[in-house]
């Protein structure tokens, strides 16, 4: 205890109420509808944060505070809050049993469309509670969330929820964790009963039964008793299995097992805590958040097994002037201030909020902070602690805190905010590229300016949402992670920014090309009684090598076209190339030689030779076997092996060309292929449907390839009626 107290004295500011050792930064993450928000609501109720339990189906939860969340019954944006927990059991000595611990919680979305919220939350958390359904076990979206936590080395405990539901099977769900996620998962809590007979849980480590009072629907009243006789053998077997699993991973416990020494609850908890922090072990608990059973032991486990900010590896940064030089940022109130801006949000009452995770030092209201990316300073006028959608002003934030700053300028997601003397950059969270795009148009001219500003603000908040104008089609395009994602964006445009807009499929940017050499002659002759116009050019065209672009070479000899008109002929040819001949799309990979022509001493001028160039090029193209090219994407689909056949069949139906296939040890198959962009609209929804939501994909522009003749005819015939195929 002396060493721990000495450590606290050295790294904790005397002003802070809760030491770093008694602070936990955790996230609640899982598949859609596994019970994340319901679990968080119970945590807030049992910690005294609120006096009434909120329900998702009633639309009155604290964490799902957006209108869209309450209407749809889903979490859209990660909400942060703070609560305080006093351990119920003997706990670990170093965790000050009987003293409040401060727990910062982020409730994350489960839908893959809002994966950015999970990504940035995992980047700043020290631990996570992964929630699983006792009936369904490891569900599709559980896997990507688990991989995100692994990516950022986040220690986890698992909570098998919904033990009250028909078909609940704790052992099956536990086995799923081991087989589907490859987790070293072992039970530290097992259920007493299941389905409608769920009465409580057994604390395996302490060998105690936690039995809930059936007359108390809130779950506040429960007894910690000796294990009932009919469950003693089961509980003792669970303890033996737990000790065996820990001893296989921890030398200290292994030595005690070999020496046949007594392994006390505190010794076992200390070892589990150590292994969990090292990402070698996943403690598993169970209960029913909806029926208010098993949440208090979960909170004890958060404090016992998940790390404090001083127990995770120190954050690594690089010097702003030399990104090859690494700098260690220790969790210490007395160090230089260093934080990561992991989220931006526009609050209708206080304005722009910058969510930060403080890694080192402390920040007081009125201090000046520095942004190494912009090389600019900014004064902190207001600091806020977060309680979902409620804001509490504070005078200072300390190392390990998650808070928000009001009114900072020129800050983007992933920026480091620190002292000027430190001048380092922390690793920002990484985000996937958008996979679906739509065209958006305001319903009225009055909405046009408002929409532009609104989309800009939404793009600042969400790194996976992009807004851009297609230069070729003139459409305003919005891109995101899925149809639901863009639907929410449109809904927010209407509700928050009062902008009415219509969305639709964007146009495809096709290209035209020639497949054979040809000659063309263009004459532009006009006589109008006075000075006329005369231009005459003869050109040869041929296909250029793929990717070489457009080349125009002047091979005029003998002055048949004066030099001052050479550039006019070239300009006419380039204009014709840009406008296309077949269906109005730009032409690519063509080589043009201007070989002959004639001029009139009086009537020739630049305009006449420009028109001659246009006519000559169009005539040559009619003989050169024009074809239509379409953009082809390189697509990579990652799917569980059992859905490989369905996924590949769908790609073939989309005119995809399979380039390769690879299956890893975790039975995940990676399919690499080329697919025309025109066939990829709606693929995000299709691939999830084919794989029950377990597959993911990415795509990037690859090349332009010839459109099959049947489709080309449709596009060409439609080009006179509409700008492009949608």
MARNU-593167 format. One record per residue (C-alpha): z, x, y. Coordinates in steps of 0.5 Angstrom, whole numbers, plus 500, padded with zeros to 3 digits. Layout:
N
ZXY/...
END
This chain:
726
500500500/501506505/494508504/492502506/496501512/494507514/487506514/488499517/491503523/486508524/480503524/482497527/483495534/490493536/487487539/484484533/488478529/485479523/484486520/477489517/480489510/482481511/475479513/470477508/462476511/459471505/453467504/452461500/446461496/442457491/436453489/435446492/440441491/445446487/450444491/451449497/452445503/457440499/461447496/461449504/464443506/469443501/471450503/472448510/476442508/481446504/481451509/483446514/477447519/476440519/480434517/475429513/470431508/462431510/457429505/450431505/448424502/452420508/448425513/455427516/456434514/458440519/453445516/447441516/447439523/440438525/437431525/432433520/437436516/441430516/435425515/432429509/438431506/436439506/438445509/433448514/437453518/442457516/449455519/455460520/462458521/469461520/475459516/481462514/484462507/491464504/491466497/494461492/495466486/498472486/492476488/491483489/497487492/492490497/489483500/496481502/498475498/500469502/497472509/491469512/484472510/478471515/472468512/465468515/461463512/453462512/450456509/443458507/437454505/435453498/427451499/422457499/419454505/425457509/426463505/426467512/433464513/436467506/432474508/436475514/442472512/442477506/441483511/447482514/452479509/457483505/458478499/455472497/457466492/451464488/451456486/448454480/448447477/451446470/446442467/440445470/443452470/438458473/433454477/426456480/429458487/435461484/431467482/428469489/434468492/438472487/432478488/433477495/441479494/439485490/434487495/440488500/445490495/449484496/455483491/455476488/460471485/457465481/460458482/457454476/457447480/456440478/461440471/462433472/455431471/452428464/449434460/454439464/454445459/458451462/456456456/449455457/449456465/453462463/447465458/442463463/445468468/445473463/438472460/434469466/437474472/439480468/446479471/452482468/456475468/462474465/467468466/474469470/474461470/473456465/473448465/478444462/473438460/466436462/462431465/467425466/473428463/473434467/480435469/481442472/479449471/483455467/484461471/482466465/485472469/492469470/492465464/494459468/491452468/489448475/489441473/487436479/491430480/487424478/490419483/488424489/480424490/480429496/482435491/488437495/493435490/493440483/498443479/498450476/501450470/501453463/495452459/495446454/496448447/489445445/486450450/490456449/486459443/480458448/483461454/485467450/479468447/476468454/481473456/479478451/471477452/473479460/477485458/472487453/466486458/470490464/472496459/465497457/463498465/470501468/473507465/480506468/480499464/477502458/482508457/488503458/484499452/484505448/491507449/493499448/497499454/498492458/493490462/496486468/492481472/492485478/490491474/484487471/482484478/482490481/477493476/473487477/473487484/471495484/465493479/463487483/463491489/458496486/454491483/455492476/459485475/458478477/465474476/463467474/467461476/466453475/468446478/465440481/464441489/462433489/469431485/473436489/475440483/475448482/473450490/480453491/480458485/473460488/476461495/481466491/475469488/472470494/478474497/479478490/473480488/468480494/468486499/471487506/466490511/470497509/468496502/461496502/457502504/456504511/450502515/444507515/440507522/435512524/435516531/431512536/427518538/426521531/426516525/426521520/434523522/439518519/445516522/451513518/454507522/462506519/465500520/470502525/473498532/474505535/467507534/461506538/458499539/452498534/450491532/444488529/440482532/439478526/437471528/435468535/436460536/435456542/441451544/439445548/446446552/447454553/440456552/438462548/443465543/442472539/446472533/449479531/452482526/457488529/457494524/461498529/465498535/467492539/464489545/467485550/465480555/462484561/460490557/453493558/449494551/442497550/436496546/433502543/426498542/425496549/429502552/433497556/440495558/443488559/449485561/453481556/455475560/458470555/460471547/461466542/464465535/460460531/462454528/456451525/453447532/460448536/461454540/467457542/467462547/471469546/473475550/471480545/468481538/469487533/467491527/465486522/464480526/458475526/457472533/452470538/451473545/448468550/442469555/439476553/432478555/427481551/430481544/427479538/429478530/431485527/433489534/439494534/444492540/448498541/451503546/447507550/450514547/449512540/441510541/440508534/436503530/438499524/434497518/431490520/430485515/423484512/420477512/414475508/407473511/405466512/401463506/399457509/396455516/394449520/390447526/394444532/392440538/396436543/395429544/394429551/392434557/399433559/402436553/398442553/402447557/409444554/406445547/404452548/411454551/414450545/410454540/412460543/420459543/419457536/415463534/421467537/426464533/422464526/419471524/415467518/412462523/406465527/401462533/395464534/388462537/382463532/377467537/371464533/373457532/377456539/382453535/390454536/392455529/400455526/402459520/408458516/411459509/409452506/407445508/414442509/415448514/410446518/412439518/419441520/415445526/411439528/418434528/421439532/416439537/416432538/424431538/426438542/420439546/417432547/410434545/406430541/401434537/396433531/395438526/389439521/386444517/383450520/376452520/373457516/370463519/364464515/358470516/351470515/347476512/340478510/338480503/331482504/327486509/322483514/318483520/319479526/315478533/318475539/314473545/316469551/311467556/312463562/307461568/309457573/304458579/307464582/310470579/311468571/315471566/313476560/316479554/314481548/317485542/316486535/322488530/324490523/330488520/333490513/340489510/345494512/350497507/356492506/361494511/357498516/356492521/350491525/346497527/340497532/335503533/329503538/323506535/318505541/313510542/308511548/312506553/309500550/316497552/318500559/325504558/329499563/327493558/330497552/337494553/335487555/331487548/338490544/342484548/337479546/338481539/346482539/346475542/342472536/346476531/353473534/350466534/347466527/341463524/342459518/349455520/351458527/356463524/356471526/351475522/354482519/351488516/344488518/340494521/334492526/329497529/325495535/318498533/313495538/311490544/308490550/309488557/306485564/306490570/308484574/311478570/316482566/323482567/330483563/331476562/324475559/325481554/332479552/329472550/323476546/329480543/332473541/325470538/323476534/330476531/330469529/323469526/325476522/331472519/327466517/323471512/329475510/332471505/338469509/345467505/352465507/358469506/365467506/372470507/375472500/382474499/386479495/391474492/397477488/401471484/408473481/410468475/414467469/410469463/410462460/406459466/401465466/396461463/396455467/396459473/390463471/386457469/388454476/385460479/379460475/378453478/378456485/373460484/378466483/376473480/381476476/382483477/388485473/395482470/401486468/408483465/414487467/421487462/424481466/418477463/415476470/407476470/403479476/396476477/392480481/385477483/380475489/379468491/375465497/379463503/376456503/379455496/386457498/388451502/394447499/395453494/402454496/404447493/399447487/402454485/409451485/408445482/404449476/410453475/416448477/417452483/418459480/412463482/410466488/404469491/402473497/395474500/391478505/384479507/379483502/372482504/366477505/362475499/356470498/357463498/354459491/348456493/351449492/356450497/352453502/347447502/353443503/356447509/349448512/347441512/354440515/354445520/349440525/355435524/361439525/363446527/365448520/368446513/375444513/
END
